[in-house]
Amino acid sequence: MKKSLSSLRFLFSFLVFIGHLGLTKVSVGHAFFIILSGFILMYVYEKRLISNSISKKEFFLKRLKRIYPLHIITLLVAVFFVLQDVCENGMFFSAKFFVNLFLIQAFIPFGDFYFSFNGVSWNVSVLLFCYFVFPFIVPFFSTISLRKFTFLILSIGIGIFILMLFIPQKLHHALFYISPILRIFDFIFGIYLFKLSHYFSKKKYNYSILEVSSLIVFLIFFIVANFFPKIFLPFAYSIYFWIPLGFFILIFSVEKGIISNYILKKSIFLFLGALSYPFYMWHQLVIRFFERLDFGYHGNTKFIFLFLIALTFTIIVSYLYSILEKKYIKKLMTKIN
């Protein structure tokens, strides 16, 4: 993976973290992960899949081994937070556990299912669906012209916009924010960005200025959406962020500016970038754990304390998991074929 993009993954995981602390009303981190996945998978696997140097099955199993072990661990930990549900409704508990176990919860348009157990794993459910679809769509998107692809993306964006206008509001969150059937288009947008990057990287620009500009554009879109969520939802569930995130990923993927080529390649950012997935998967469980404890603080002091201890503990747990993954889990996954 391009090092600057790896570092950015942690920054967007952090945005999800502060969102779950209630500091933001509109989330952008999940859209970033899905779009970036489309971009990165084309970057890493396009030629390998086209040349059959890796089969569809090998590709899918490789991605599954990357995400599934931590999902299972956090799912089992999350059980301790919902043990009361077993006594109240054992059948409902079992159904929710089953769909989480097989990462299909995002297909069920009810919050009790897609936010059950480790709530953030709905995004992993979406990504797993994208991983399954990816090998089958690579040949088409590998050969389509940039002009036709651009027209396709515009058509998809307009189509989603129209759907958002006519589908009842009560279904907006489940369909446009959660559903893999619609979020696959964010993934395809990431594939489009990769195709566009071939053309863009050949141009000579002042990339340092472009990086700062893309950061400013993103912040404007993000801040405005959070100040006026009622105006920008449901569009901010996906297509609203296509332009700022697309600009952002496209510019930073070139790695020719001072931010991407120097700052984001500092060891601290690379270290945090490597922890982005475990950080994302652990953070909400950590927040829920510390929210249950009474440290005697109140008001802003309580919030600041929760922020600091949850952030610190999540980074520590993520780092410990990364060690466990390197020493044991990867070796175990290698033996499983």
C-alpha positions as a Markdown table, in Angstrom:
| # | Residue | x | y | z |
|---|---|---|---|---|
| 1 | Met | 0.0 | 0.0 | 0.0 |
| 2 | Lys | 1.1 | 3.6 | -0.6 |
| 3 | Lys | 2.6 | 4.7 | 2.7 |
| 4 | Ser | 0.8 | 8.1 | 2.8 |
| 5 | Leu | -2.6 | 6.4 | 2.3 |
| 6 | Ser | -1.8 | 3.9 | 5.0 |
| 7 | Ser | -1.1 | 6.7 | 7.4 |
| 8 | Leu | -4.4 | 8.4 | 6.5 |
| 9 | Arg | -6.3 | 5.4 | 7.5 |
| 10 | Phe | -5.6 | 6.0 | 11.1 |
| 11 | Leu | -6.7 | 9.7 | 10.8 |
| 12 | Phe | -10.0 | 8.6 | 9.5 |
| 13 | Ser | -10.3 | 5.8 | 12.2 |
| 14 | Phe | -9.7 | 8.6 | 14.7 |
| 15 | Leu | -12.6 | 10.6 | 13.1 |
| 16 | Val | -14.8 | 7.5 | 13.7 |
| 17 | Phe | -13.6 | 7.4 | 17.3 |
| 18 | Ile | -14.5 | 11.0 | 18.1 |
| 19 | Gly | -17.8 | 10.5 | 16.3 |
| 20 | His | -18.6 | 7.7 | 18.8 |
| 21 | Leu | -17.8 | 10.0 | 21.6 |
| 22 | Gly | -20.4 | 12.4 | 20.3 |
| 23 | Leu | -18.1 | 15.1 | 18.9 |
| 24 | Thr | -19.5 | 14.9 | 15.3 |
| 25 | Lys | -22.9 | 14.3 | 14.0 |
| 26 | Val | -22.0 | 13.2 | 10.5 |
| 27 | Ser | -19.4 | 10.4 | 9.9 |
| 28 | Val | -17.0 | 10.3 | 7.0 |
| 29 | Gly | -14.6 | 7.6 | 8.1 |
| 30 | His | -16.6 | 4.7 | 6.8 |
| 31 | Ala | -17.0 | 6.2 | 3.4 |
| 32 | Phe | -13.2 | 6.8 | 3.3 |
| 33 | Phe | -12.5 | 3.1 | 4.1 |
| 34 | Ile | -14.8 | 1.8 | 1.5 |
| 35 | Ile | -13.6 | 4.2 | -1.3 |
| 36 | Leu | -9.9 | 3.6 | -0.3 |
| 37 | Ser | -10.4 | -0.2 | -0.4 |
| 38 | Gly | -11.6 | 0.1 | -4.1 |
| 39 | Phe | -8.5 | 2.2 | -4.9 |
| 40 | Ile | -6.0 | 0.0 | -3.1 |
| 41 | Leu | -7.3 | -3.3 | -4.3 |
| 42 | Met | -7.0 | -2.2 | -7.9 |
| 43 | Tyr | -3.5 | -0.9 | -7.2 |
| 44 | Val | -2.4 | -4.2 | -5.6 |
| 45 | Tyr | -4.5 | -6.9 | -7.4 |
| 46 | Glu | -5.7 | -5.7 | -10.8 |
| 47 | Lys | -2.8 | -7.1 | -12.8 |
| 48 | Arg | -2.6 | -10.3 | -10.7 |
| 49 | Leu | -6.3 | -11.1 | -11.2 |
| 50 | Ile | -6.3 | -10.3 | -14.9 |
| 51 | Ser | -3.2 | -12.5 | -15.4 |
| 52 | Asn | -4.6 | -15.2 | -13.2 |
| 53 | Ser | -1.4 | -15.2 | -11.0 |
| 54 | Ile | -3.9 | -15.2 | -8.2 |
| 55 | Ser | -7.3 | -16.9 | -8.4 |
| 56 | Lys | -10.6 | -15.4 | -7.3 |
| 57 | Lys | -10.7 | -17.9 | -4.4 |
| 58 | Glu | -7.2 | -17.1 | -3.3 |
| 59 | Phe | -7.9 | -13.4 | -3.4 |
| 60 | Phe | -11.1 | -13.7 | -1.3 |
| 61 | Leu | -9.4 | -16.1 | 1.2 |
| 62 | Lys | -6.5 | -13.7 | 1.5 |
| 63 | Arg | -8.8 | -10.8 | 2.3 |
| 64 | Leu | -10.9 | -12.9 | 4.7 |
| 65 | Lys | -7.8 | -14.0 | 6.7 |
| 66 | Arg | -6.9 | -10.4 | 7.0 |
| 67 | Ile | -10.2 | -9.2 | 8.6 |
| 68 | Tyr | -11.9 | -12.2 | 10.1 |
| 69 | Pro | -9.7 | -13.2 | 13.1 |
| 70 | Leu | -10.0 | -9.8 | 14.7 |
| 71 | His | -13.7 | -9.7 | 13.9 |
| 72 | Ile | -14.2 | -13.0 | 15.8 |
| 73 | Ile | -12.2 | -11.8 | 18.8 |
| 74 | Thr | -14.1 | -8.5 | 19.1 |
| 75 | Leu | -17.4 | -10.3 | 18.5 |
| 76 | Leu | -16.7 | -12.6 | 21.5 |
| 77 | Val | -15.6 | -9.7 | 23.7 |
| 78 | Ala | -18.8 | -7.8 | 22.7 |
| 79 | Val | -20.9 | -10.8 | 24.0 |
| 80 | Phe | -20.1 | -9.7 | 27.5 |
| 81 | Phe | -21.7 | -6.3 | 26.9 |
| 82 | Val | -25.0 | -7.9 | 25.9 |
| 83 | Leu | -25.3 | -11.0 | 28.1 |
| 84 | Gln | -28.6 | -9.6 | 29.5 |
| 85 | Asp | -30.1 | -10.1 | 26.0 |
| 86 | Val | -29.6 | -13.9 | 26.3 |
| 87 | Cys | -32.0 | -14.0 | 29.3 |
| 88 | Glu | -34.5 | -11.6 | 27.8 |
| 89 | Asn | -34.7 | -13.1 | 24.3 |
| 90 | Gly | -32.4 | -16.0 | 23.6 |
| 91 | Met | -33.7 | -16.5 | 20.0 |
| 92 | Phe | -33.2 | -12.9 | 19.1 |
| 93 | Phe | -29.7 | -13.0 | 20.6 |
| 94 | Ser | -28.9 | -16.1 | 18.6 |
| 95 | Ala | -30.1 | -14.6 | 15.4 |
| 96 | Lys | -28.0 | -11.5 | 15.9 |
| 97 | Phe | -25.0 | -13.5 | 16.8 |
| 98 | Phe | -25.4 | -15.7 | 13.7 |
| 99 | Val | -25.5 | -12.8 | 11.2 |
| 100 | Asn | -22.5 | -11.2 | 13.0 |
| 101 | Leu | -20.6 | -14.4 | 12.9 |
| 102 | Phe | -20.9 | -14.7 | 9.1 |
| 103 | Leu | -20.6 | -10.9 | 8.6 |
| 104 | Ile | -23.9 | -10.5 | 6.9 |
| 105 | Gln | -25.5 | -8.1 | 9.4 |
| 106 | Ala | -25.2 | -5.1 | 7.0 |
| 107 | Phe | -27.7 | -6.8 | 4.7 |
| 108 | Ile | -30.4 | -6.7 | 7.3 |
| 109 | Pro | -32.0 | -3.2 | 7.4 |
| 110 | Phe | -32.7 | -3.0 | 11.1 |
| 111 | Gly | -30.4 | -1.3 | 13.6 |
| 112 | Asp | -30.9 | -4.0 | 16.2 |
| 113 | Phe | -29.0 | -6.3 | 13.8 |
| 114 | Tyr | -26.4 | -4.2 | 11.9 |
| 115 | Phe | -25.4 | -2.3 | 15.1 |
| 116 | Ser | -25.5 | -5.4 | 17.3 |
| 117 | Phe | -22.5 | -6.7 | 19.3 |
| 118 | Asn | -19.4 | -4.8 | 18.1 |
| 119 | Gly | -21.4 | -2.1 | 16.2 |
| 120 | Val | -18.6 | -1.0 | 14.0 |
| 121 | Ser | -18.3 | -4.4 | 12.3 |
| 122 | Trp | -21.1 | -3.5 | 9.9 |
| 123 | Asn | -18.4 | -1.7 | 7.9 |
| 124 | Val | -16.4 | -5.0 | 7.8 |
| 125 | Ser | -19.6 | -6.7 | 6.5 |
| 126 | Val | -19.8 | -4.2 | 3.7 |
| 127 | Leu | -16.1 | -4.6 | 2.9 |
| 128 | Leu | -16.4 | -8.4 | 2.8 |
| 129 | Phe | -19.2 | -8.1 | 0.2 |
| 130 | Cys | -16.9 | -5.7 | -1.8 |
| 131 | Tyr | -14.1 | -8.3 | -1.6 |
| 132 | Phe | -16.4 | -11.0 | -2.9 |
| 133 | Val | -17.6 | -8.9 | -5.8 |
| 134 | Phe | -14.2 | -7.4 | -6.7 |
| 135 | Pro | -12.6 | -10.3 | -8.7 |
| 136 | Phe | -15.7 | -10.5 | -10.9 |
| 137 | Ile | -15.8 | -6.8 | -11.8 |
| 138 | Val | -12.1 | -6.2 | -12.3 |
| 139 | Pro | -12.0 | -7.3 | -16.0 |
| 140 | Phe | -14.7 | -4.9 | -16.9 |
| 141 | Phe | -13.3 | -1.9 | -15.0 |
| 142 | Ser | -9.8 | -2.8 | -16.2 |
| 143 | Thr | -10.7 | -2.3 | -19.8 |
| 144 | Ile | -13.4 | 0.4 | -19.7 |
| 145 | Ser | -12.2 | 3.8 | -21.0 |
| 146 | Leu | -11.8 | 6.7 | -18.5 |
| 147 | Arg | -14.4 | 8.7 | -20.4 |
| 148 | Lys | -17.0 | 5.9 | -20.1 |
| 149 | Phe | -16.1 | 5.3 | -16.5 |
| 150 | Thr | -16.6 | 8.9 | -15.7 |
| 151 | Phe | -20.0 | 8.9 | -17.4 |
| 152 | Leu | -20.9 | 5.7 | -15.4 |
| 153 | Ile | -19.9 | 7.3 | -12.1 |
| 154 | Leu | -21.9 | 10.4 | -12.8 |
| 155 | Ser | -24.9 | 8.3 | -13.7 |
| 156 | Ile | -24.5 | 6.3 | -10.5 |
| 157 | Gly | -24.2 | 9.5 | -8.4 |
| 158 | Ile | -27.4 | 11.0 | -10.0 |
| 159 | Gly | -29.2 | 7.7 | -9.6 |
| 160 | Ile | -28.4 | 7.5 | -5.9 |
| 161 | Phe | -29.4 | 11.2 | -5.5 |
| 162 | Ile | -32.8 | 10.5 | -7.0 |
| 163 | Leu | -33.3 | 7.5 | -4.8 |
| 164 | Met | -32.5 | 9.6 | -1.7 |
| 165 | Leu | -35.3 | 12.0 | -2.7 |
| 166 | Phe | -38.0 | 9.3 | -3.1 |
| 167 | Ile | -37.2 | 6.6 | -0.6 |
| 168 | Pro | -38.9 | 7.2 | 2.8 |
| 169 | Gln | -36.6 | 8.9 | 5.4 |
| 170 | Lys | -36.9 | 6.0 | 7.9 |
| 171 | Leu | -35.0 | 3.8 | 5.4 |
| 172 | His | -32.3 | 6.3 | 4.6 |
| 173 | His | -29.8 | 5.2 | 7.2 |
| 174 | Ala | -30.2 | 1.4 | 6.6 |
| 175 | Leu | -30.0 | 1.7 | 2.8 |
| 176 | Phe | -27.7 | 4.6 | 2.0 |
| 177 | Tyr | -25.3 | 4.4 | 5.0 |
| 178 | Ile | -25.3 | 0.7 | 5.8 |
| 179 | Ser | -26.5 | -1.5 | 2.9 |
| 180 | Pro | -23.7 | -3.2 | 1.0 |
| 181 | Ile | -25.9 | -3.2 | -2.1 |
| 182 | Leu | -25.6 | 0.6 | -2.3 |
| 183 | Arg | -22.3 | 1.1 | -0.6 |
| 184 | Ile | -20.7 | -1.1 | -3.3 |
| 185 | Phe | -20.9 | 2.1 | -5.4 |
| 186 | Asp | -18.5 | 3.9 | -3.0 |
| 187 | Phe | -16.1 | 1.0 | -3.6 |
| 188 | Ile | -16.6 | 1.3 | -7.4 |
| 189 | Phe | -15.9 | 5.1 | -7.0 |
| 190 | Gly | -12.5 | 4.1 | -5.4 |
| 191 | Ile | -11.8 | 1.9 | -8.4 |
| 192 | Tyr | -12.6 | 4.9 | -10.6 |
| 193 | Leu | -10.1 | 7.1 | -8.6 |
| 194 | Phe | -7.4 | 4.5 | -9.3 |
| 195 | Lys | -8.1 | 4.7 | -13.0 |
| 196 | Leu | -8.1 | 8.5 | -12.8 |
| 197 | Ser | -4.8 | 8.5 | -10.9 |
| 198 | His | -3.0 | 7.1 | -14.0 |
| 199 | Tyr | -3.9 | 10.1 | -15.9 |
| 200 | Phe | -3.5 | 12.6 | -13.1 |
| 201 | Ser | 0.0 | 11.4 | -11.9 |
| 202 | Lys | 1.5 | 12.2 | -15.3 |
| 203 | Lys | 0.6 | 15.9 | -14.9 |
| 204 | Lys | 3.1 | 18.4 | -13.4 |
| 205 | Tyr | 1.5 | 20.4 | -10.6 |
| 206 | Asn | 2.6 | 21.9 | -7.3 |
| 207 | Tyr | 1.4 | 18.9 | -5.3 |
| 208 | Ser | 2.1 | 20.5 | -2.0 |
| 209 | Ile | -0.4 | 23.2 | -2.7 |
| 210 | Leu | -2.9 | 20.6 | -4.0 |
| 211 | Glu | -2.5 | 18.6 | -0.9 |
| 212 | Val | -3.2 | 21.6 | 1.3 |
| 213 | Ser | -6.1 | 22.5 | -1.0 |
| 214 | Ser | -7.6 | 19.0 | -0.8 |
| 215 | Leu | -7.3 | 19.0 | 3.0 |
| 216 | Ile | -9.1 | 22.4 | 3.1 |
| 217 | Val | -11.9 | 21.3 | 0.8 |
| 218 | Phe | -12.4 | 18.1 | 2.8 |
| 219 | Leu | -12.6 | 20.1 | 6.1 |
| 220 | Ile | -15.1 | 22.5 | 4.6 |
| 221 | Phe | -17.4 | 19.7 | 3.5 |
| 222 | Phe | -17.0 | 17.9 | 6.8 |
| 223 | Ile | -17.5 | 20.9 | 9.0 |
| 224 | Val | -20.5 | 22.2 | 7.1 |
| 225 | Ala | -22.2 | 18.8 | 7.1 |
| 226 | Asn | -21.7 | 18.6 | 10.8 |
| 227 | Phe | -23.1 | 22.1 | 11.5 |
| 228 | Phe | -26.1 | 21.5 | 9.3 |
| 229 | Pro | -26.8 | 17.7 | 9.3 |
| 230 | Lys | -30.5 | 18.0 | 8.7 |
| 231 | Ile | -29.8 | 19.8 | 5.4 |
| 232 | Phe | -27.1 | 17.4 | 4.1 |
| 233 | Leu | -28.5 | 14.1 | 5.2 |
| 234 | Pro | -29.1 | 11.6 | 3.6 |
| 235 | Phe | -26.7 | 12.9 | 1.0 |
| 236 | Ala | -23.8 | 13.0 | 3.5 |
| 237 | Tyr | -24.3 | 9.2 | 4.0 |
| 238 | Ser | -22.3 | 8.7 | 0.8 |
| 239 | Ile | -22.4 | 10.8 | -2.4 |
| 240 | Tyr | -21.9 | 14.1 | -0.6 |
| 241 | Phe | -18.4 | 13.1 | 0.3 |
| 242 | Trp | -17.4 | 11.7 | -3.1 |
| 243 | Ile | -16.0 | 15.0 | -4.3 |
| 244 | Pro | -13.9 | 15.9 | -1.2 |
| 245 | Leu | -12.7 | 12.3 | -0.5 |
| 246 | Gly | -12.0 | 11.7 | -4.2 |
| 247 | Phe | -10.0 | 14.9 | -4.5 |
| 248 | Phe | -8.2 | 14.0 | -1.2 |
| 249 | Ile | -7.3 | 10.4 | -2.1 |
| 250 | Leu | -6.3 | 11.2 | -5.6 |
| 251 | Ile | -3.9 | 14.0 | -4.6 |
| 252 | Phe | -2.3 | 12.1 | -1.7 |
| 253 | Ser | -2.0 | 8.8 | -3.7 |
| 254 | Val | 0.5 | 10.6 | -6.0 |
| 255 | Glu | 2.9 | 11.2 | -3.1 |
| 256 | Lys | 4.6 | 14.2 | -4.5 |
| 257 | Gly | 3.7 | 16.8 | -2.0 |
| 258 | Ile | 5.3 | 17.7 | 1.3 |
| 259 | Ile | 2.5 | 16.3 | 3.4 |
| 260 | Ser | 2.3 | 12.9 | 1.7 |
| 261 | Asn | 6.0 | 12.5 | 0.9 |
| 262 | Tyr | 7.5 | 13.7 | 4.2 |
| 263 | Ile | 5.0 | 14.2 | 7.1 |
| 264 | Leu | 2.8 | 11.1 | 6.5 |
| 265 | Lys | 5.9 | 8.9 | 6.0 |
| 266 | Lys | 7.2 | 9.7 | 9.5 |
| 267 | Ser | 7.6 | 6.6 | 11.6 |
| 268 | Ile | 4.8 | 7.7 | 14.1 |
| 269 | Phe | 2.2 | 8.0 | 11.3 |
| 270 | Leu | 3.3 | 4.7 | 9.7 |
| 271 | Phe | 3.1 | 3.1 | 13.1 |
| 272 | Leu | -0.4 | 4.5 | 13.7 |
| 273 | Gly | -1.5 | 3.6 | 10.1 |
| 274 | Ala | -0.5 | 0.0 | 10.7 |
| 275 | Leu | -2.8 | 0.0 | 13.8 |
| 276 | Ser | -5.8 | 1.6 | 12.0 |
| 277 | Tyr | -7.8 | -1.6 | 11.5 |
| 278 | Pro | -7.4 | -2.9 | 15.1 |
| 279 | Phe | -8.0 | 0.6 | 16.4 |
| 280 | Tyr | -11.2 | 0.8 | 14.4 |
| 281 | Met | -12.4 | -2.6 | 15.6 |
| 282 | Trp | -11.6 | -2.1 | 19.3 |
| 283 | His | -12.4 | 1.6 | 19.9 |
| 284 | Gln | -16.2 | 1.4 | 20.4 |
| 285 | Leu | -15.8 | -1.6 | 22.8 |
| 286 | Val | -13.3 | 0.4 | 24.8 |
| 287 | Ile | -15.5 | 3.4 | 24.9 |
| 288 | Arg | -18.5 | 1.3 | 26.1 |
| 289 | Phe | -16.3 | -0.3 | 28.8 |
| 290 | Phe | -15.1 | 3.0 | 30.3 |
| 291 | Glu | -18.5 | 4.6 | 30.0 |
| 292 | Arg | -19.8 | 2.0 | 32.5 |
| 293 | Leu | -17.2 | 2.9 | 35.1 |
| 294 | Asp | -17.6 | 5.8 | 37.5 |
| 295 | Phe | -14.4 | 7.6 | 38.1 |
| 296 | Gly | -16.0 | 10.4 | 40.1 |
| 297 | Tyr | -15.7 | 13.0 | 37.3 |
| 298 | His | -18.5 | 15.2 | 35.9 |
| 299 | Gly | -19.3 | 17.4 | 33.0 |
| 300 | Asn | -16.4 | 18.4 | 30.7 |
| 301 | Thr | -13.8 | 16.9 | 33.0 |
| 302 | Lys | -15.6 | 13.5 | 32.7 |
| 303 | Phe | -15.6 | 13.8 | 28.9 |
| 304 | Ile | -12.0 | 14.8 | 28.7 |
| 305 | Phe | -11.0 | 11.9 | 30.9 |
| 306 | Leu | -13.1 | 9.5 | 28.9 |
| 307 | Phe | -11.5 | 10.8 | 25.7 |
| 308 | Leu | -7.9 | 10.4 | 26.9 |
| 309 | Ile | -8.3 | 7.1 | 28.7 |
| 310 | Ala | -10.3 | 5.5 | 25.8 |
| 311 | Leu | -7.8 | 6.8 | 23.2 |
| 312 | Thr | -4.8 | 5.6 | 25.1 |
| 313 | Phe | -6.3 | 2.2 | 26.0 |
| 314 | Thr | -7.5 | 1.6 | 22.4 |
| 315 | Ile | -4.0 | 2.3 | 21.0 |
| 316 | Ile | -2.5 | 0.0 | 23.6 |
| 317 | Val | -5.0 | -2.9 | 22.9 |
| 318 | Ser | -4.5 | -2.3 | 19.1 |
| 319 | Tyr | -0.7 | -2.6 | 19.5 |
| 320 | Leu | -1.0 | -5.7 | 21.6 |
| 321 | Tyr | -3.2 | -7.3 | 19.0 |
| 322 | Ser | -0.8 | -6.4 | 16.2 |
| 323 | Ile | 1.9 | -8.3 | 18.1 |
| 324 | Leu | -0.4 | -11.2 | 18.6 |
| 325 | Glu | -1.3 | -11.1 | 14.9 |
| 326 | Lys | 2.3 | -11.2 | 13.8 |
| 327 | Lys | 3.4 | -13.9 | 16.2 |
| 328 | Tyr | 0.5 | -16.3 | 16.1 |
| 329 | Ile | -2.6 | -15.4 | 14.0 |
| 330 | Lys | -0.8 | -14.9 | 10.7 |
| 331 | Lys | 1.0 | -18.2 | 11.2 |
| 332 | Leu | -2.3 | -19.9 | 12.0 |
| 333 | Met | -3.9 | -18.4 | 8.9 |
| 334 | Thr | -1.1 | -19.6 | 6.7 |
| 335 | Lys | -1.7 | -23.1 | 7.8 |
| 336 | Ile | -5.4 | -22.8 | 7.0 |
| 337 | Asn | -5.9 | -23.2 | 3.2 |
